[in-house]
Amino acid sequence: MASGFPTLQPAFVVKVNIAGSSPVGVVASGSNLTHHEAPTGTIKSAPGFTPEINAQIVFGGDFIYTDPDGLRARLNIQLVAKTDDNVVMYLKGKGIANVTEAIKGFLAGTEPGKTAFGRSSAQFGIEVAAGKYKDLENHIFVGNGRFVREQGGTTVEFRLSVVVPSTAME
């Protein structure tokens, strides 16, 4: 086994409810830009992750740039959440999604059920002013996402892990 590589520790599950979209259109890069509103959702810690997070998303959105060939979408996710102990945090993420027919259906509001994990990957950072969550600013979080449609609404779910640096010396 190779040494010196980082590992991943499960950190939290982010569920973002999609409320609507605003197509901007084709921009100078040739990509098709659409803004998706994400006004509500949740952030919950994975078992054993500290500090424990239980938060409600109070504002958010995803600026999605779809490549000119339509095969991939570039995610630019911005979320504001408030924890159950009233601490506000800002999550920002960048990712890439493979645009499948199922994903097109979810974005159009016509596809039922769930998509599989692994169609999109993202990295996130967190900004928070103080308290027990302050150290989260010193980490990088990575994960996979999927779409879930329940009771007429669409939710994007990310399962994020913290990157744990290697301590191996070569």
C-alpha positions in Angstrom: 0.0 0.0 0.0 1.3 3.4 -0.9 2.1 5.8 2.0 1.8 9.5 2.3 -1.7 9.8 0.9 -4.6 11.5 2.8 -7.7 9.5 3.9 -11.3 10.5 4.2 -13.5 10.6 7.3 -17.3 10.8 6.9 -18.3 14.2 8.1 -21.9 15.2 7.3 -24.9 14.9 5.0 -26.1 18.0 3.2 -29.7 18.0 1.9 -30.6 21.0 -0.2 -34.2 21.5 -1.4 -34.5 23.0 -4.9 -37.3 25.6 -5.2 -36.9 26.9 -8.7 -34.5 27.9 -11.4 -33.6 31.0 -13.4 -32.0 30.2 -16.8 -29.5 32.9 -17.7 -28.5 31.4 -21.1 -25.3 31.0 -23.0 -22.6 33.2 -21.5 -19.2 34.3 -23.0 -17.5 30.9 -22.2 -20.0 29.1 -24.3 -21.5 27.4 -21.2 -25.2 27.6 -20.5 -25.7 29.2 -17.1 -28.7 28.4 -14.8 -29.3 29.5 -11.2 -31.1 27.0 -9.0 -32.7 28.4 -5.8 -31.9 26.3 -2.7 -33.7 28.2 0.2 -34.0 25.3 2.7 -32.4 22.1 3.7 -30.4 20.4 6.4 -26.9 19.6 7.4 -26.4 16.7 9.8 -23.2 15.1 11.1 -22.2 11.6 10.3 -21.9 9.4 13.4 -18.7 10.1 15.3 -17.8 13.4 13.5 -17.0 16.3 15.7 -18.1 19.0 16.2 -21.6 17.6 15.8 -23.6 19.6 13.3 -27.3 19.9 13.2 -28.2 22.9 11.0 -31.0 24.3 8.8 -30.1 25.8 5.5 -31.7 29.3 5.5 -30.5 30.6 2.1 -28.7 29.1 -0.9 -28.3 28.5 -4.5 -26.3 26.7 -7.2 -25.0 28.5 -10.3 -24.7 25.6 -12.8 -22.6 26.1 -15.9 -23.4 23.3 -18.4 -20.6 22.6 -20.9 -21.3 23.5 -24.5 -21.5 19.7 -25.4 -24.1 19.2 -22.7 -22.3 16.3 -21.1 -21.1 17.9 -17.9 -22.3 20.6 -15.5 -20.0 22.8 -13.4 -21.5 23.4 -9.9 -21.0 26.5 -7.9 -22.9 25.9 -4.6 -23.4 28.6 -2.0 -25.3 27.9 1.2 -26.0 29.7 4.5 -27.0 27.5 7.4 -27.9 28.1 11.1 -27.1 25.5 13.7 -29.4 24.4 16.4 -27.2 26.5 18.8 -27.8 29.6 16.6 -24.4 29.8 14.9 -24.5 30.9 11.2 -22.1 29.2 8.8 -21.4 29.6 5.1 -20.7 26.6 2.9 -19.3 27.0 -0.6 -18.7 24.2 -3.0 -17.4 23.5 -6.5 -18.2 20.3 -8.4 -18.7 18.5 -11.6 -21.7 16.4 -12.6 -22.1 14.1 -15.5 -25.4 15.1 -17.2 -27.4 11.9 -17.7 -30.9 11.7 -19.0 -32.1 11.0 -15.4 -30.4 14.2 -14.2 -32.0 16.2 -17.0 -35.3 14.8 -15.8 -34.7 15.8 -12.2 -33.8 19.3 -13.2 -36.9 19.5 -15.4 -39.0 18.2 -12.6 -40.2 15.1 -14.4 -38.0 12.2 -13.1 -39.2 10.3 -10.0 -37.2 8.5 -7.3 -33.4 8.8 -6.8 -30.3 9.0 -8.9 -27.3 7.0 -7.9 -24.4 8.5 -6.0 -21.3 9.0 -8.2 -22.7 11.1 -11.0 -21.4 14.3 -9.3 -18.5 15.1 -7.1 -17.7 18.3 -5.2 -15.3 19.9 -2.7 -16.6 22.3 0.0 -15.2 24.8 2.4 -16.8 26.3 5.4 -16.6 29.8 6.9 -17.9 30.4 10.4 -17.1 33.4 12.7 -16.7 31.7 16.1 -17.5 29.0 18.6 -17.0 25.2 18.5 -17.4 25.2 14.6 -14.5 27.6 13.9 -12.0 24.8 13.2 -14.1 23.7 10.3 -12.5 26.5 8.3 -9.2 24.6 8.4 -10.5 21.6 6.5 -11.5 20.6 3.0 -14.6 18.4 2.5 -15.2 16.2 -0.5 -18.1 14.0 -1.5 -20.6 12.7 -4.0 -24.1 13.9 -4.7 -27.5 12.6 -5.9 -31.0 13.8 -6.6 -34.0 12.7 -4.6 -37.6 13.4 -5.5 -40.2 12.9 -2.7 -43.7 14.4 -2.4 -43.3 16.5 -5.5 -40.1 18.3 -4.4 -36.5 17.8 -5.5 -33.6 17.5 -3.0 -29.9 17.4 -3.8 -28.1 15.2 -1.3 -24.3 15.4 -0.7 -22.5 13.0 1.6 -19.3 14.8 2.5 -16.1 13.6 4.1 -13.2 15.6 5.6 -9.8 15.1 4.1 -7.5 13.8 6.8 -3.8 14.6 6.1 -1.3 11.7 6.0 1.1 11.5 8.9 3.4 9.0 7.1 7.0 10.0 6.7 8.9 8.6 3.7 
